Amino acid sequence: MTLSTYINTFGQDLLKRYGQRVHKLAINAGLTCPNRDGSKGKGGCTFCNNASFNPNARRPPSVATQIAAGRQVIAKRTGAKQFIAYFQAYTNTYADVNYLATLYEEALAEPDVVGLSVGTRPDCVPMEVLDLLVSYQQRGYEVWLELGLQSAFEETLVRIQRGHGFTEYQQTVVATRERGIPVCTHLIIGLPGEERGHNLETLSRVLSLGTDGLKLHPLHVVKQTILAKQWRLGGYQPLELDTYVSIAADLIERTPSTVVFHRATATASLDILLTPLWCHKKWMVLNAITAELHRRGSRQGLLVSMPLS
């Protein structure tokens, strides 16, 4: 009994389409974010310490060097021979388009890299960048745009100092999907001030616009963040594992089976993770979601026709 028995995972989707394992290689291109450099704010979102999801947070080596290092690790672990370059850290469309092209093309120059997955914010995707991504798609590469929405509620986005609203997400999704570029939307469960109903409504709004992929993240508190200060002062209470698992299962069974789940949880290393400590145990969380779907006799898409709120 594995999670892919119950949901449409990105790994299984790639396996079917490529006939072999294809893995993402996380890349830090050394870019920044308008919510950190002063354009829209400083310090980033309240939960943001980029080291929690980026292995090369400081002075990253070249793209090619990072791919070589990641290739060795993943090849030993899984035997994968093809990879997607995942531009993960900060905002990977937030630079001059010509400079972005040099970064993307450095990754695509590797013979075993079959495509790009570009992580960014909804308010930082100019049309010329979308056109650049389309050009790679036309050359036969796998291309995904990953948009960090987190919540569809304006008050939540203000509360976490996100620096954009749902309107920017809506505009970018429409423009991206009109060009035929698949979109993966990131959603966070457990944001301050939100409960299960907020997560269901956010999913409803995202699905109504259309998305090709989803990533679910439990909010975790890491060092050197505004959220860490709020938690220490009693201003934030993290989710229990069983609550996260239950909400994640609710969202999964209300998501059409054609949508690909790129992730159903997220982790942070113990050297920076403050709470909840279960966020350090990826497989425990994934196994718990699998068990919950099994217990319900449910699966992805089973309750698509039911109201989300």
N, C-alpha and C positions, 0 to 999 in steps of 0.2 A: 504494500500500500504506500504509494508515493503521492506527492502533491500533484504531479502531472496527470494522475488518474482522475483528478477532480477539476483541474483548471487547465487552461490553455497557456502553458508556460513558454517564454521566449526561447529557452533552450530546446524544447521539443519542437517548436515551430521552425527553428533554424535547422535542426536535425532532419526534419521532413523535407525541407526545401533544398538543402545542400547535400543531403545524403551522408553527412558526417558531422561530428561535433564542431561547432563554431563558438568561440568564447570571446567575450569582451575583454579588452585590455585598457585599464583606466589610465588616462593621460592627464597630466597637469601641463598646460601650455603656457603657464606663467602669466595668464591674463588676470584682470581684476573684475570689479563689479561696481556699477553706478551707486549701489547702496553702501559702498565702502570707500570709494575714492572722493566722495564729497559732491558728486553730481546730483545725487538724490539723498544721500545721507552718509554717515560715517559709522563704522562699527558693524554694519551689516544687520541682518535679521536677528531677532533676539536669541534665536537658537543656534546661530552660526559660529562655529569654530571649524573652519574648513578641513582641519586635520582629521575630523571625525569621519569623513568619507573620502579623503584624499591621501594616498600614501606618500606623495611627494610634495608636501605642503610648502617646503622652503627650498628656494633656489633649485627648481627642477632641472634635471638634465635634459638633453635634446629629446625631441619626440622619438627619433629613431632609437636612441639609447633606452628610453623607457619601454619601447616595444620589445627590444631585445631582452631586457630583464624580465618583463612580464611573460614573454613567450617561453622562457626557460622554466619559470615557475609553473605555468599552466600546463605545458607539455609534459612535465614530470608527473603532474597530478592527475591529468585526464587523458593525455595522449593527443590532445587537440592539435590540428595542423593548420587550421584557418582561424582568423581573428577579425574582430571588429574593433577599430580604434575608437575608444570611448573618451571623448573630450569632456571630462567630468568636473574639474575644479573651477569654481566660480562661474563666470559668464562667458561662454565660448563663442559668442557672436558679437562680443563687445570690443571691437577693434576695427581698424581699416580693413575693408574687404580684401585688398591685395595682400595684406599681412596674414589675414586668416587663410587665404589661399595657399600661402607658402607652408603654413602649419598643417593644413589638411593634406596637401599634396606630399609632404614629407612622410606622413603616415601611409598614404595610398601607394607610395613608391615601394613599400615593402611587399614582396611577392605573395606573402601569405595573408595579407590584409585584404579582406573582401569588401570592406565598407567602413562607414563612419556612423557614429552616434554622437550627436552634438548636444550637450546640456547647456541650457541657457534660461533666461528670464523672458516672460512674455512681452516685456516692454523694450527688449533689446534685439529685435529681429528685423532689420531693414530689408526691403525688397531685394536689394542687390545681393545680400547674403543668401536669401532664398533662391535666387537665380543661380548663384554659385553652386548651391547644393543640388539643384536640378541638373546642372551640367555633369556632376559626378554620377547622378542617377542615370543619365542618358548614356554614360560610358559603361554602364552595367554594374555599378557598385551598389551595395546595400546602403541606404541612407535613412537615418532616423533623426528627427528633431525632438529633443526631450525638453519639455516645458515644466518648470517648477511653479505650479499654481499653488499647491498646498491646501487652499480653502477657497470656496466661491463666495464667502461672506466678507463684505467690505469691512465690517467692524473687526473681524478677526485679522484681516490683512493689515489694518492700521495697528492693532494691538501688538502684532509681532514685528512691526516696523518693516513690512515687506517692501514698501515703496512703489507698489503698483496696485491696480484694482482688477476686478474681473473683466472689465471692458477691454483692457489691453490683451488679456488672454483670449477673449472671444475674437478680436480682430486678427490676432496672429494665427489662431487655429484655422480660421476661415481662409486666410491668405495662403497658409502652408498646405492645407489639404486641397485647395483649388489647383495647386501646382503638382499635386500627386505625391507630395512628400508625406510619409506617415508620421504621425505625432504620437509621442508617449507622454502622458500627463502624470506628474508626480503629485500625490496627495498625502497629507500627514494626518494621522489619527492621534487624538489626544492633545490638540492645540488648546492653549488657555482660553477658557470661556466656552469651549465647544463640548457638545455631548453627541451621543449616537445620532440623533436627528440631524445635526449639522452635517455629519459625514454622509448620511443618506441623501440629503438635499444637494450637497456638493456633487456627489456622484451623478445625481439626476441632471443637474445643469451641464456637467461635462458630457454626459452621454447624449443629451439633447443636441449639443453642438456637433458631436462626433469626435471620437478619438480612436486611434488604432491600437494604442497600448496604454497600460496603466502601471504605475509603481505605487505601492502602499508602503508607508513608513510609519513606525511608531515614534512619537516624539520622545527623544531622550535628551537628558541634560548633560552637557559636557562642560569641561573647565573653560574658563576665560570667555564666558558668554553672559549676555544680559539675563538670559533665562536662568543661569546658575545663581545669580544674585537674587532673582525673584524667588527661586526655590528655597534658598537658604533663609529668606525672610518670611517664608510660609505663604508666598503669593502664588505658588504653583504646586499642584499635587499630581505627580505622574500616574499614568495608568497602571493598573495591575495586569499581569499577563493574561489572565482569563478574560478580562474586559477587551483587551486588544484583539485577542483571538476571536471573540464573539462578534465584534464589529467588523473585523476583516472578513469573516465568513458571511456576514450580512451583505457586504458589498460585493463579494465574489459571486454569490448566488443571484444577485440582481444585475450582473454585468453580462451582456451578450457573449455567447461563446466565441464569436469571431474576434473579440478584443483580446490582445495578447498581454498577459501579465509578465512584465519584465522583472518584477520583484514583488514579494508579498511581505517582506520585512526589511529592516535595516539594522546594522550593528555599529558599535563603536568599540575601540580597544579599551581595555581596563585602565590604561595609563591616563586616559582623559575622561572616561565615563564616570559620572557621578551617580546617576539614577535614571531609570530603574535598571538594576544590574542584570536582569534577564535579557536586556538588549545586547549583551555580549555573546549570547548563545543563539546563533542563527538557526542551527538545525533543530534545537529544542522548540523554537517558535514555529518553524515551518512544520515540524511534526505535529505540533499542537493544533495548527490550522487544519492539517490533513485529518487528524483525529476528530476534530469538531465537525467538519463536513461529512465525514463518515458517520458520525453519531446522528447527524440530522438526516442522513439519507439524501444528502443534497450534493450539488455540484455547480460549477459556473453556468449561469444562464437559466437555472431552473425556475427562478422567480422573476424573470425579466418582465413578465406581464403584470406583476403586482405593483401597487403604489410604493414609491421609494420613501415617502415621508410618513 
